Amino acid sequence: DFGDQCKAAAEVGGGVRITNEGSDMRANFSLTRWVASAGKQYGAYYSFEPAGEVNAQGVIARIYNATASGARGLHYYMPNLFGSEEAHANFVKWGGQFRQRKPVVEIAVYYPQTHIKLNTNDFLELVQPLRDRFDFDYQSDQQILDGGLGRYKALILMHGSVSEPQVWSAVSEWIKRGGLVLYPEGMGRLRTPEGDASWHDRVLGPENRGRGRVLTFSGPGRRPEYRAWLVQQLREAPELGAGTRAMLKYFEKLLMTNTYSDSARAVSA
């Protein structure tokens, strides 16, 4: 549980160096963003380290992921940078772009811990192509229970409709305070591990939204159409700041001009 690890590290003024990166930007993002999200929430610093081979393009991908995530450190092994002339040249050209920044992230995606425990971790493959369209953080169950949603304006549900009642209650209260939830009907009705589906209407029902909003997509969260719909809804969402909406429009423009593919690399951003 990377969220709990960051929470524990923060209590002693420490941090977490996550060791699971490779060369693919989207995979790196999906594997490191829980640490980055929890580190920012709890106050732990964090840095990234590869778990194996890093090719020449991966040198750039890792720089982008680390600096866009607000990481303090970026570790390379000797062969990652000196295994080829191209890798070395890429680091010389782009290495200076790595700085510990303070990214503004207003969008969170629910990390379905309970679903993963009951089934398998098929969540990461869903969020990888979503990163082609905009930046976002993760919110896991304990992060939500610790008030993490207060950092965000929008929460995206993609997969995993089963969670503990305390989590659904916290999401419901956040919506009432003005939060925006985006939900695909194909993921199923929200319920508890015991099968209590009354939480679906208690969280998403129109009579329980308070000052918040719930937008519903009539399909599964796995489809490219859901990702396109998310961009369409978020780019006009008044809950989000001007900078976030500009980011959404910029990424959409890149996709439309084929400069940046929904099914390919995220390095070019």
Salt bridges, closest charged atoms under 4 A:
GLU21 OE1 - ARG62 NE 2.59
GLU49 OE1 - ARG17 NE 2.73
GLU106 OE2 - LYS153 NZ 3.44
ASP122 OD1 - HIS115 NE2 3.41
ASP122 OD2 - HIS159 NE2 3.01
ASP122 OD2 - ARG222 NH2 3.26
GLU125 OE2 - ARG222 NH1 3.51
ASP132 OD2 - ARG26 NH1 3.16
ASP135 OD1 - ARG33 NH1 3.05
ASP135 OD1 - ARG131 NE 3.44
ASP137 OD1 - ARG33 NH1 2.91
ASP137 OD2 - LYS40 NZ 2.97
ASP146 OD2 - LYS7 NZ 3.00
GLU173 OE2 - LYS176 NZ 3.41
ASP201 OD2 - ARG189 NH2 3.46
GLU225 OE1 - ARG223 NE 3.39
GLU236 OE2 - ARG235 NE 3.92
GLU239 OE2 - ARG213 NE 2.74
GLU252 OE1 - ARG235 NH1 2.41
ASP262 OD1 - ARG133 NE 3.60
ASP262 OD2 - ARG227 NH2 3.24
